[in-house]
Amino acid sequence: MKKGCFIRKNTPYLRTALKEIGYDLCPCCEFLNWDWLHTSEFGVHGIETVFSEEMGGIPAESFLLEDAHDYIDCGEDEEMFLKLAKEVYEKTIN
């Protein structure tokens, strides 16, 4: 099984839905230019689409490299992302 999933968007709706699933969201989810979200057993984090070294975040390009991470790319499919995020969360708490 994959470690988690990511989506190429970051909206208040998605952040609220993830909180309703039970996730704690890292404050980076609301940083400027952190326009994607990813879930894992460690919670929800933002992904920088405009990378800056001083922020020390995860650049989007690293998620697009094949075999770089064990995450499912949900594109912009919110339904798929939330379904997979729920599966990851339930696996983590059990």
C-alpha positions as CSV (number, residue, x, y, z in Angstrom):
1,M,0.0,0.0,0.0
2,K,1.1,3.5,-0.7
3,K,2.1,5.8,2.2
4,G,-0.4,8.5,1.3
5,C,-1.7,10.6,-1.5
6,F,-1.5,14.2,-2.8
7,I,-3.7,16.6,-4.7
8,R,-2.8,19.4,-6.9
9,K,-4.9,21.9,-5.1
10,N,-5.3,23.3,-1.6
11,T,-8.7,24.8,-0.7
12,P,-10.6,25.6,2.5
13,Y,-13.1,22.9,1.6
14,L,-10.4,20.2,1.4
15,R,-8.7,21.4,4.6
16,T,-12.1,21.3,6.4
17,A,-12.9,17.8,5.0
18,L,-9.5,16.5,6.2
19,K,-10.2,17.9,9.7
20,E,-13.6,16.1,9.7
21,I,-11.8,12.9,8.8
22,G,-9.7,13.4,12.0
23,Y,-6.4,14.8,10.6
24,D,-4.4,17.5,12.3
25,L,-3.2,19.9,9.7
26,C,0.2,21.4,9.7
27,P,0.2,25.2,9.6
28,C,2.1,24.9,6.3
29,C,-1.2,24.0,4.7
30,E,-2.0,27.7,4.7
31,F,1.4,29.1,3.6
32,L,1.5,31.3,0.5
33,N,2.5,29.2,-2.6
34,W,1.9,25.9,-0.8
35,D,-0.8,25.1,-3.3
36,W,-1.0,21.3,-3.0
37,L,-1.8,19.0,-0.1
38,H,-0.5,15.6,0.8
39,T,-1.5,13.1,3.5
40,S,0.5,10.4,5.2
41,E,0.7,8.6,8.5
42,F,2.3,11.9,9.8
43,G,-0.7,14.1,9.0
44,V,-1.5,16.6,6.3
45,H,1.1,19.0,4.9
46,G,1.3,21.6,2.2
47,I,3.5,21.2,-0.9
48,E,5.2,24.3,-2.3
49,T,4.5,24.9,-5.9
50,V,6.9,27.9,-5.9
51,F,9.8,26.6,-3.9
52,S,12.0,28.8,-1.8
53,E,15.0,27.5,0.1
54,E,14.4,29.6,3.2
55,M,11.0,28.0,3.8
56,G,12.5,24.5,3.8
57,G,9.4,22.9,2.4
58,I,8.8,20.1,0.0
59,P,8.9,21.3,-3.6
60,A,6.2,20.0,-5.9
61,E,8.7,18.7,-8.4
62,S,9.8,16.1,-5.9
63,F,6.3,14.6,-5.8
64,L,6.2,14.4,-9.6
65,L,9.4,12.3,-9.9
66,E,8.6,8.7,-10.5
67,D,9.5,6.5,-7.6
68,A,10.6,9.6,-5.5
69,H,7.8,9.1,-3.1
70,D,5.3,6.4,-2.4
71,Y,2.3,8.7,-2.8
72,I,-0.8,8.4,-5.1
73,D,-1.2,11.4,-7.4
74,C,-4.9,12.4,-7.3
75,G,-4.4,15.2,-9.8
76,E,-7.3,17.6,-9.0
77,D,-9.8,14.8,-8.1
78,E,-11.2,15.9,-4.7
79,E,-13.4,12.8,-4.3
80,M,-10.5,10.4,-4.9
81,F,-8.2,12.4,-2.7
82,L,-10.6,12.4,0.3
83,K,-11.4,8.7,-0.1
84,L,-7.7,7.8,-0.1
85,A,-6.9,10.2,2.7
86,K,-9.6,8.6,4.8
87,E,-8.2,5.1,4.1
88,V,-4.7,6.3,5.1
89,Y,-6.1,7.9,8.3
90,E,-8.0,4.7,9.3
91,K,-5.0,2.5,8.6
92,T,-2.9,4.8,10.9
93,I,-5.3,4.8,13.9
94,N,-5.9,1.0,13.8
